[in-house]
Amino acid sequence: MRNILYASASDLGPALSLKDLIGPTRVARFRPGQHPLGAGFRALKKRLIGLSNLTTKEFGELGNLDFVARTLLSRERDWRDKAAQLSNDLARADECLAIIFELQVIRFALEGKVSEAVWQRYKEGATDIICSTPDMRVECKLVRAADVHRDTIFDAISKARHQHRRQKSLPLVVAVGFERNLSREASSYLQEECRGRGNWFKQRGDVSAALVLLPTEPAPTVVEELSLPRVAFMDGTMLEIINHAAVLPLPVGFASSSRGRS
């Protein structure tokens, strides 16, 4: 399933709320290319000053910031009592990337497919996300290496299953993402590799499913909607692999849009 989002940040309120959460002094130190939200906050500042129009790239960066802000604020009940810790993590580039990926998993892979998803990032010893109806736990693994190989995704899944090997009461779903955008060729290669790993999953009955988010660079296309420019800032494919040999299988038909089966 392909996911593509367009920037339409006409309401800057969520981005400003995120700035307040992190702290204006910290945000001022973010640099594009060094912090995942650096370019977005720089575009926000330019938009607020209003002396010149945003470039297409800046508009996309602002859209990305808006997405993170809105998704994070929509989960406030999950982190309200850990706001100080969340603020510290968002200020750190590596932790911020992990948070963004976990929010993407909730937004793209879980919303609309479960009755409830609770973000458990700050619950010690717990999986990153726990869901109900269907009941399952989701562990998120972000691949940080620049180079990918045939076992990249499966190494990440193995790390997650060993991390939670003693928790066997609910189906385990492992979500795998990538820190950097992939080339179209690399994305296609990894998708084919996943589709050919049925036996691998059959031998690992403690993994009920895998959700693989494969980000690619969005095309620099500007479209018009209600006379407002919209710029793609996120593009990629989500591959769902359901392990029908799992000890704790997910309900039949859970991922009806899946392209992967084992």
RATAJO-V974114 format. One line per field, one symbol per residue. phi: phi as a letter, one per 40 degrees, with the letter a starting at -180 (. if undefined). burial: I if it has 24 or more other ideal C-beta (glycine too) atoms within 12 Angstrom, else O. A space follows every 50 residues. Layout:
# RATAJO-V974114
phi = ???
burial = ???
This chain:
# RATAJO-V974114
phi = .cbbbbcaccccdccccccccchdccdcccbdgbbcbccccccccccccg cacccdccccccccccccccccccbdccbdcbccccdcccccdccccccd ccccccccbbdgbbcabbcbdbbdgcccbbbbfccabbbbbbcbcccbac bdcccccccccccbccbbcbdbbbbbbbcbccccccccccccccccbdcd cccbccbcabbbbbcbccccbbbbafgbcbbcbaaibbbbbccccccbcc ddgdbcccbbbb
burial = OOIIIIIIIOOIOIIIOIIOIIOOOIIOOIOOOOIIIIIIIIIIIOIOOO OOOIOIIIIIIIIIIIIIIIIIIOIOOIIOOOIOOIIOIIIOIOIIIIII IIIIIIIIIIOOIIOOIIIIIIOOOOIIIIIOOIOIIIIIIIIOOOOIOO OIIIOIIIOIIOOIOOOOOIIIIIIIIIIIOIOOOIIOOIIOIIOOIOOI IOOIOIIIIIIIIIIIOIOOOOOOOOOOIIIIIIIIIIIIIIIIOIOIII OOOIIOOIOIII
